[in-house]
Amino acid sequence: MSQVRGDNDTGIGRMVICIASGKGGTGKTTIATNLAVSLNGGVQLLDCDVEEPNAHLFMKPEINHTETVEIPVPEVDLDRCDFCGKCYEICQFSAITVIGEKVLTFPELCHSCKGCMMVCPKEAISEKGRALGVLEKGTSGSVEFVHGLLRIGEAMSPPLIDRVKEHIDPQKIAIIDAPPGTSCPVIAALKGSDFAILVTEPTPFGLNDLKLAVEAIRILKIPLGIIINRSDVGDDQVAKYAIEESIPILMEIPNDRKIAEAYSRGIMMVDIRPEMKDELRAV
């Protein structure tokens, strides 16, 4: 991997590893959190599943920094506006419209492209901030922890994901817990990663969504590997697909009741099965 950035006390090159999945509930956060605590220092965990972050339930970080994240949205000075409608014409998301001598804005639809400002002949449009969510930063043992919490009802998660990723330290191994699926928030989390780990289950649904995720990651030209969770449940079609596509299977985790019970109580998998620390380091 040409993008690896040197060595730290883990003995592993500094890099950005994104943990993703084609669907929710496969164990993505379990892998991200347990991998973070299995490495010996010099590690960041960034929870970019900002719509429903839950890595903090396992990491239990001590938060020492909180900030409100805003995005710019248009504000119209009606004393300068001549209601020409150019702002409405350029907006592809219907976030601004002109009705007679009124200009209506819909901040929740705005993508902050600034197009309306650029085409306004009267320079009547400026920007104001709109709260998108909250970013929190702290520590959990030797792991630096960062996550975002999207405001309830908000649909624009990529800007908050980008803000979380601004805290990536190039001197550390950064582990990103991505949102599930293959939509825009997932792409925002994956961008710039050195390696992607896809967590899946050996079921028809798991295989279907795994294929979609692999296609997306290959478009981004990011090297990838697979971890099969609950590997002794279902069939062998995921393993066959990985062989056919020359994708390495990095680890297989059996369906273990003790792990499931620990998960339900917010306890780390490696606290129940300490030998898995070595397996995760090998990954």
C-alpha positions in Angstrom: 0.0 0.0 0.0 1.7 3.1 -1.2 -0.3 5.5 1.1 0.9 3.9 4.4 2.4 6.7 6.4 5.2 5.2 8.5 5.4 3.3 11.8 4.2 3.9 15.3 4.3 1.8 18.5 1.8 -0.7 17.1 4.3 -1.9 14.6 1.8 -1.1 11.9 2.0 1.6 9.2 0.0 4.7 9.9 -3.1 4.5 7.8 -6.8 5.1 7.5 -8.9 2.0 7.8 -12.6 2.3 7.1 -14.9 -0.4 8.5 -18.1 -0.6 6.4 -20.9 -3.0 5.5 -23.5 -3.3 2.8 -26.3 -3.5 5.5 -26.8 -2.7 9.1 -26.5 -5.2 11.9 -23.6 -7.2 10.6 -21.2 -6.3 13.4 -19.4 -3.3 11.9 -19.2 -1.3 15.1 -18.1 -4.4 17.0 -15.1 -4.8 14.6 -14.2 -1.1 14.7 -14.2 -0.7 18.5 -12.5 -4.0 19.2 -9.9 -3.4 16.6 -9.2 0.0 18.1 -8.6 -1.3 21.6 -6.6 -4.3 20.3 -3.8 -2.1 18.9 -1.2 -0.8 21.3 -1.6 3.0 21.2 -1.3 5.5 18.4 -4.9 4.9 17.4 -8.0 7.0 16.6 -11.6 5.8 16.4 -13.9 8.0 14.4 -17.6 7.1 14.5 -18.9 8.5 11.2 -22.3 6.7 11.5 -23.6 10.1 12.6 -27.3 9.3 12.2 -27.1 6.6 14.8 -23.6 6.5 16.4 -23.1 3.8 19.0 -19.4 3.2 19.3 -19.4 5.4 22.4 -21.6 2.8 24.1 -18.6 0.4 24.0 -15.7 2.8 24.2 -17.2 4.9 27.0 -15.0 7.8 26.2 -14.2 10.8 28.5 -15.4 13.7 26.3 -13.3 16.8 26.6 -14.4 18.8 23.5 -17.8 19.5 22.1 -18.7 21.8 19.3 -21.8 22.6 17.2 -21.3 22.0 13.5 -23.1 24.4 11.1 -23.5 24.6 7.4 -24.0 27.8 5.4 -27.5 28.5 4.0 -28.8 31.5 2.0 -30.2 34.6 3.6 -31.9 37.1 1.3 -31.9 40.8 1.7 -35.3 41.7 0.3 -34.4 45.4 0.1 -31.8 44.6 -2.5 -33.6 41.7 -4.3 -35.3 42.5 -7.6 -37.0 39.0 -7.6 -35.5 38.0 -11.0 -35.6 34.3 -10.1 -32.0 33.5 -11.1 -31.4 31.9 -7.7 -34.4 29.7 -8.2 -33.3 28.6 -11.6 -29.8 27.5 -10.6 -30.9 25.6 -7.5 -31.1 21.9 -8.3 -32.6 21.1 -4.9 -35.5 23.6 -4.7 -34.0 25.1 -1.6 -34.9 28.6 -2.7 -37.9 29.9 -4.8 -39.4 33.2 -5.9 -43.1 33.8 -5.7 -44.1 37.3 -6.9 -42.2 39.6 -4.6 -41.4 37.0 -2.1 -38.3 34.8 -1.8 -38.8 31.6 0.2 -35.8 29.5 1.4 -35.9 25.9 2.6 -32.7 25.5 4.6 -33.2 21.7 5.1 -32.9 21.2 1.3 -29.8 23.4 0.9 -26.6 21.7 -0.1 -24.5 24.8 0.5 -23.2 25.0 -3.1 -23.3 28.9 -3.1 -24.8 28.9 -6.6 -27.6 31.3 -5.6 -25.1 33.8 -4.3 -22.9 33.6 -7.4 -25.8 34.3 -9.9 -27.6 37.0 -7.9 -27.2 40.2 -10.0 -28.0 42.4 -7.0 -25.7 40.6 -4.5 -28.8 40.3 -2.3 -27.9 36.8 -1.0 -25.5 36.2 1.9 -25.0 33.2 4.2 -26.0 32.3 7.7 -25.2 29.2 9.7 -27.6 26.4 10.3 -26.9 23.9 13.0 -26.4 20.4 11.5 -25.3 18.5 14.6 -22.7 18.1 17.3 -19.1 16.9 17.2 -17.6 15.4 20.3 -14.0 14.4 21.0 -12.3 12.6 23.9 -10.3 9.6 24.9 -11.0 6.0 25.9 -7.8 4.6 27.4 -5.1 5.1 24.8 -7.6 5.5 22.0 -8.5 9.0 20.8 -12.3 9.1 20.1 -14.3 11.4 17.8 -17.9 11.1 16.7 -20.7 13.2 15.3 -24.3 13.3 16.3 -26.7 14.5 13.5 -29.5 16.8 14.6 -32.8 14.9 14.8 -34.8 15.2 11.5 -31.7 16.3 9.6 -31.0 14.7 6.2 -27.6 16.2 5.3 -25.1 13.9 7.1 -22.1 14.1 4.7 -21.0 17.6 5.9 -20.9 16.4 9.5 -19.0 13.2 8.4 -16.5 15.5 6.7 -16.1 17.5 9.9 -15.4 14.4 11.9 -12.8 13.3 9.4 -11.0 16.7 9.7 -9.8 15.4 13.0 -7.8 12.5 11.5 -4.3 12.6 12.8 -1.8 11.6 10.1 0.6 10.4 12.9 -1.9 7.8 14.0 -3.8 4.8 12.8 -7.3 6.1 12.1 -10.2 3.6 12.3 -13.4 4.9 10.7 -16.8 3.3 11.6 -18.8 4.1 8.5 -22.6 4.2 8.2 -24.2 1.0 6.8 -25.2 0.7 3.1 -23.8 2.2 0.0 -25.4 5.7 -0.1 -23.8 9.2 0.0 -22.9 9.1 3.7 -21.0 5.8 3.2 -19.0 7.3 0.3 -18.2 10.4 2.4 -16.8 8.1 5.1 -14.8 5.9 2.7 -13.2 8.7 0.7 -9.5 9.0 1.4 -9.2 5.7 3.2 -6.1 3.5 2.6 -8.0 0.2 3.2 -11.7 -0.9 3.6 -12.8 -3.8 5.7 -16.3 -5.0 4.8 -18.1 -6.8 7.6 -20.8 -9.3 6.4 -22.8 -12.4 7.4 -22.9 -15.7 5.4 -26.6 -15.3 4.4 -28.3 -14.5 1.0 -29.1 -10.9 2.3 -25.5 -10.5 3.5 -24.1 -11.6 0.2 -26.4 -9.3 -1.8 -25.5 -6.2 0.2 -21.8 -7.2 0.2 -21.7 -7.2 -3.6 -23.2 -3.7 -3.7 -20.6 -2.5 -1.2 -17.7 -4.1 -3.1 -18.8 -2.4 -6.3 -18.9 1.0 -4.5 -15.5 0.6 -3.0 -13.9 -0.6 -6.2 -15.2 2.6 -7.9 -13.3 4.5 -5.3 -10.2 2.3 -6.0 -9.7 1.4 -2.3 -8.1 -1.9 -1.4 -10.5 -4.1 0.6 -10.9 -7.3 2.6 -13.8 -9.1 4.2 -14.6 -10.1 7.8 -17.3 -12.8 8.1 -19.3 -12.4 11.3 -21.3 -15.3 12.7 -19.4 -17.4 10.2 -20.9 -20.7 11.2 -24.5 -19.6 10.5 -25.9 -19.7 7.0 -24.0 -21.0 3.9 -20.7 -20.8 2.1 -21.7 -18.4 -0.7 -19.9 -15.4 0.8 -16.7 -17.4 1.0 -17.1 -18.6 -2.6 -17.8 -15.0 -3.8 -14.7 -13.7 -2.1 -12.6 -16.4 -3.8 -14.1 -15.6 -7.2 -13.5 -11.9 -6.8 -10.0 -12.4 -5.3 -11.0 -10.6 -2.1 -9.1 -11.7 1.0 -11.1 -13.0 4.0 -9.3 -11.4 6.9 -11.1 -13.0 9.7 -14.1 -15.3 10.6 -16.0 -14.8 13.8 -18.2 -17.7 15.0 -21.7 -17.2 16.3 -20.8 -17.1 20.0 -23.6 -16.6 22.6 -21.2 -15.1 25.1 -20.1 -12.4 22.6 -23.8 -11.6 21.8 -24.6 -11.3 25.5 -21.6 -9.1 26.1 -22.6 -6.9 23.2 -26.1 -6.4 24.6 -24.4 -5.0 27.8 -22.0 -2.8 26.0 -19.0 -5.0 26.8 -16.2 -5.5 24.3 -15.8 -8.8 22.4 -12.1 -8.9 23.4 -13.0 -8.7 27.0 -14.9 -11.9 26.7 -12.5 -13.6 24.2 -9.0 -12.0 24.9 -7.4 -14.3 22.3 -9.2 -12.3 19.6 -6.9 -9.4 20.3 -4.1 -11.3 18.5 -6.5 -12.2 15.6 -7.5 -8.5 15.2 -3.8 -7.4 15.3 -3.1 -10.0 12.6 -5.9 -8.4 10.5 
